[in-house]
Amino acid sequence: MDEITAIELLRQVVLGETSEPLPLNSLQKRKAAQEIATKVTTHEQTSPPAEELASTLQTDNSPANKVEPADNDGPAFISQEEEDNEPDTHQARRSKRVQSRLLTQERDGLHHIANLMACDTTTIPNLTIHTQRKLSRGLAQANENLQANEWAHETFFAGAIIDDETGKSLEYRDLMKSDKHSKLWAISLANKIGHLAQGIHEIKDTNTFFLIRKSEIPTNRRKDVTYGRIVVTYRPQKSEPNRTRLTVGGDRVNYPFETSTPTADLPTIKMLWNSVLSTPKAKFLSMDVANFYLGTPMERPEFMRLPIKVIPQEIIDRYKLDSIVEDGWVFVRIEKGMYGLPQAGFLANKLLSKRLVAGGYYQCQFTPGLWRHVWRPITFALVVDDFGIKVTGDTHANHLLKTLEKDYDVTVDWKGHLFVGIKLEWDYEKRTLDTHVPGYVKNALHKYQHKSPAKPQHAPATAAPIAYGAKIQKATKDTSPLISAERIKKIQEVIGTFAWYSRAVDPTMAATMSSIAARQSRGTEKLEEEVAQFLDYCATHPNAGVRFVASDMLLALHSNASYLSEPEGKRQAAGHL
């Protein structure tokens, strides 16, 4: 018995459900027709009378020969059960050790499902989620402002404030030099340190770290002391719009254990969106876990030091730092997860996974970051502390919410308007989804102080010249003068800015960005002109988007290649699903 069969059996036993036959797609219809044709051929070989054959075909209503009509109201797709039951003509060669391991994994998986059902005392709650209600803490209005104005700004410019006049990035040290900003941002940093430590004023403590003397650090750990970095953002929808975050210099942390964290990538998320559209009555919503890193206990403490000159005076007075400062430094013992620690994501995800498994959820074996329930019709993509959820029925969404609320503060977007920085516009009647990132290009062009072109630019790059009639196409070579390191750095920043945007909502940029990135280390004036043309293209088309439609979920791959499309006789190859 495979895992899917076991899950279906549990659903029938627990809920009394019976699986309904799915509408046949074109592949299933063709197989059914071939089976009937095979039976007809067999009858013809025995030479029965024509009248008897016609009567047999008309009255044969056995399940093996009956073809269900396709349901035009729903999509035609191949279920997981049908894929698993298809005969596999390819015999993979596996050693006895591999076969034994596969059998052990299958047995353990079934035992895991059985144990979950034996220990699961949850019942289906008799309540309905009202999607039109106002969310707690004024989230509805804040979410609207976040989606419309500030979330794209925050996604990219997470470590600095952008000057409204010059477009320059102002970090914390720059803000403290300004008479206009210094007092405001000092209060913001004081609130953040108080929140991470033992509180200040009305700010609640989390006991994430403790301010200590240098002598309290174990001798064998003093070489592991790292630095702290202050990043700032502006979020007008919050009660305190000037947001300061204290992060740890993770590059100097000596952590000898596992740090990698499985997370869903963009292709997985996009296929989940397509699955929502292709599944009748399915909907998408998102959840966010607050203080995901800060609430996770660590197996061992880490140590950090901060210059006392950047610490606000009210923190110095509240914690009496003048008595513990040494050589201008204040030392910190970190006991819970903080942003920047290499192990923080792994430990937080490990604890979250343990709590999800207790509720009957499990991570798919071959798709990192994709989770399902042992019997509930719910699937979600997990990206750090953001849940993108496909669900059929509000009751099952409520079960996941209640599972998370046992240990976390959770905010919910019941309409699924925003996930991983991408705005989503769902139309369940037409079964379409439009994705875009409003304001992202505008903010990026403002940072680089790039003006809109006088003439619209509709091509992200100039096409490679073609010598018509020539027997041999000659490769082009860039012989323009080299540019300075500062100008090269700007080119690299442009590539870094639009890399995610291209993958998310604007694939027309992909080829151009790949070409520029391959030559960015040796910048030339010609390459700089190509970047300028690319930015002109972005200014001309600042609101790109992708539309998803319902499909039968059969993956199709298209690939192609070009010849001499890049300098130095290079070529490009690309593909898409």
Secondary structure, 3 states (H helix, E strand, C coil): CCHHHHHHHHHHHHHCCCCCCCCCCHHHHHHHHHHHHHHHHHHHHCCCCHHHHHHHHHHCCCCCCCCCCCCCCCCCCCCHHHHHHCCCCCCCCCCHHHHHHHHHHHHHHHHHHHHHHHHCCCCCCCCCCCCCCCCHHHHHHHHHHHHHHHHHHHHHCCCCEECCCCCCEECHHHHHCCCCCHHHHHHHHHHHHHHHCCCECCECCCCCEEEECHHHCCHHHHHHCEEEEEEEEECCCCCCCEEEEEEECHHHCCCCCCCCCCCCCHHHHHHHHHHHHHCCCCEEEEEEECCCCCCCEEEEEEEEEEEHHHCCHHHHHHHCHHHCCECCEEEEEEEECCCCCCCHHHHHHHHHHHHHHHCCEEECCCCCCEEEECCCCEEEEEECCEEEEEECCHHHHHHHHHHHHCCCCEEEECCCCEECCEEEEEECCCCEEEEECCCHHHHHHHHCCCCCCCCCCCCCCCCCCCCCCCCCCCCCCCCCCECCHHHHHHHHHHHHHHHHHHHHCCHHHHHHHHHHHHHHHHCEHHHHHHHHHHHHHHHHCCCCEEEEECCCCCCCCEEEEEEEEEHHHEEEEEEEC
